[in-house]
Amino acid sequence: MSAKASTERQITGGDLRSRVRRITAGCVGLAAVASAALTINLAASADDNKASADRPAADAGVPAPAVTAPSTAQAPAITAPTTVAPVAPAPSIRSSTLAVPQQAPAASNGRSHTQSGGS
Amino acid sequence: MSTTHGARALSSSAVRVDFEVWSTTATLIVTDPTALDIAQAALGDELAAIDATCSRFRADSEISRVLAIPGHPVILSPLLNSAVSQAIRVADATGGLVDPTVAAAVIALGYDRDIGAVVVKSMDGDHQWPTAQHQPAPGVHRLEHDPATGELVVPSGVGIDLGATAKALAADRAVARISGLIDGGVLVSLGGDIAVAGQAPPGGWRIAVADDHRTGSPVHQLVSITSGGIATSSTVTRRWRTSSGWLHHIVDPRTGTNPEPCWRTVSVAAGSCLDANAASTAAIVLGPAAPDWLFQRRLPALLVDLDGNTTAINGWPTTDSLVSA
């Protein structure tokens, strides 16, 4: 009994340290994989957002308002109004910078094509 | 909606047409005269679509109908989804200096109808102006918008005014659309917010920079561009007189009122007309800090202060090239 207990202690002691190391390594590995997957999902979501936000001029042909009245039963977009206006996190849509021109304007002369000014 | 003034040739190739729209002047120029009809039709379609979608002065516009049911999720049309997405992006990129939720403040200042009607109203000495309650903009973070699905929830008490971005966005969209239909180059100017696309004419598109986009106003400078856009914001246009004094259309979202006078006109060149317009408007709002702000963003700009002194930034031609002050 005591020998067995001694054996168990030896096994438990050695294994425990080894198991702890393996478990720790496993957790770190899982966390890394989960983090990578989350990053990929977020990147894909951002790309989707970009594609939507930067829809080309083809959108312009016919405006298709899809506003639906709150009472429209079949409208899946409408839900009950919230009693407390939720505060959404600051949206992150596409680039948060303003696009610089390919080149700065050049000084010119002669007759102008048109005029830029306040309206 | 618009009155065409007739086409006229600018050179052996380019042809131009001007017409009234949104209480301002629209200009269309194409380098291939045979493409004018196609370009004009496409521009007309684009302006009509933007108007029907984004105008806060039309009760039947899509944005008006969205704002009529606050607190409810609504699926936007692709065009309004794009316009709202871009307005939010601009607010983000300018740190809230150009913010579509400034609507209530703009209306509180008296800009509650088309600018032409506001000016007429201001000439009525008997008009009772409400006491302006300066309202800082709630901020775009109050909007629940998913650009991927087009779903938008506008909380109760929050308005949206796309006026600061829709005109420039329309110019960008119009030139993109037209250049996909015709050969050669195209320029669209909507009240002095200018977008170009396609092959520019030799020497580039020559643009006179002035306080007012209307022909005949004093010109500060003549510059040329070959791509992107130029926009000018000014405090000397779109003005109206109230019982408490003169006001103009540029409102600081942080305070809900006109910014402290500093620049009378700021012109900016950018990769798009929309971004140029966002930067020029932000510069007027920022006041003395505008040159540094523009410099850090590498946006070429010309700033004209109240006395007519000019500051050129990031490669914008210097004052040596001024043709008049």
Interface residues (C-beta under 8 A of the other chain):
Chain A: S45 D48 N49 S52 A53 D54 R55 P56 A57 A58 D59 A60 G61 V62 P63 A64 P65 A66 V67 T68 A69 P70 A77 I78 T79 P81 T82 A85 P86 V87 A88 P89 A90 P91 S92 I93 R94 S95 S96 T97 L98 A99 V100 P101 Q102 Q103 A104 P105 A106 A107 S108 N109 G110 R111 S112 H113 T114 Q115 S116 G117 G118 S119
Chain B: L10 A14 R16 T24 T25 T27 I29 D45 E46 A49 I50 A52 T53 E62 R65 V66 I69 P70 G71 H72 P73 V74 I75 L76 S77 P78 L79 L80 N81 S82 S85 Q86 I88 R89 V90 D92 A93 T94 V140 H141 R142 L143 E144 H145 P147 A148 G150 E151 P155 S156 G157 K167 R173 A174 A176 R177 G180 L187 S189 L190 G191 G192 D193 I194 P201 G203 G204 W205 R206 I207 A208 V209 A210 D211 D212 H213 R214 T215 S217 V219 Q221 L222 V223 S224 I225 T226 S227 G228 G229 I230 A231 T232 S233 S234 T235 V236 T237 R238 T265 S267 A269 A270 G271 S272 D275 A278 A279 R297 R298 L299 P300 N314 G315 W316 P317 S321
